[in-house]
Amino acid sequence: MKKILMLVVLFTLSLTVTAQEKITEGVITLKQNYSSNDEATQAQLAMMGEMITTTFFKGKKSRVEVSNPMSGDITIITDSESMESLTLMDNPMIGKKYQKQTIEVPKDESDNFKVVDGTETKTILGYECKQKHLTIKEGGSEIKMVMYVTDKIAPVLSQQNAQFGDKLGGFPLYTEMSMTQGEAEFTIVSEVTEVKSEKVADSKFSLTPPEGYSKMEGM
């Protein structure tokens, strides 16, 4: 169960962003709510509560931060120009760990995911968003999403979302995600609540692991 919850957390963090056109630097705030039809799973999800994700962006660099009692503190820093990323985890169970990656774009992952244009639109925070239906096969599970995507904010490339390429056509401001693990069904609703244009310090995007963090093994 904890493995599935961690997968969900890391996947929601994978959709890092950088704004284009008028906004090139700033902060985006995203809220996420989790639910399940399984009572035991719902009890664990309730411990997470409403999860708030903060994304700092500047050009082709981004820093995503999230903290909750189950996953601890997770930070993902991505530079889509150098094709590098750094993941930092501060978890009560494993301590302070880091993982550095070179982002590799898969040659063909079309059998593992599918994107289909929807027919609906939503206006979110003043952005007109188009509906997208996304299906992903991951570790024997199938993840289904309904997204509302704006082309005014483009995703920063990460190892987790590299398979999508430009198929989303922008960044989702609203996502409903559902997946099944055994008899348990999970639903996650993610919604951007604020987009701010402001200066962000270059130090936020450093790919050098901080002192006190050791390398993650086996991930």
URHU-V55261 format. One record per helix or strand of 2 or more residues. SS is the DSSP state (H for helix, E for strand). FROM is the first residue (numbers start at 1). LEN is the number of residues. If there is no record, write none. Layout:
# URHU-V55261
ss from len
SS FROM LEN
SS FROM LEN
This chain:
# URHU-V55261
ss from len
H 2 13
E 17 3
E 25 12
H 39 10
E 51 8
E 61 8
E 72 8
E 84 8
E 95 8
E 113 12
E 127 12
E 141 10
E 153 3
H 162 3
E 171 11
E 184 14
H 202 4
E 214 2
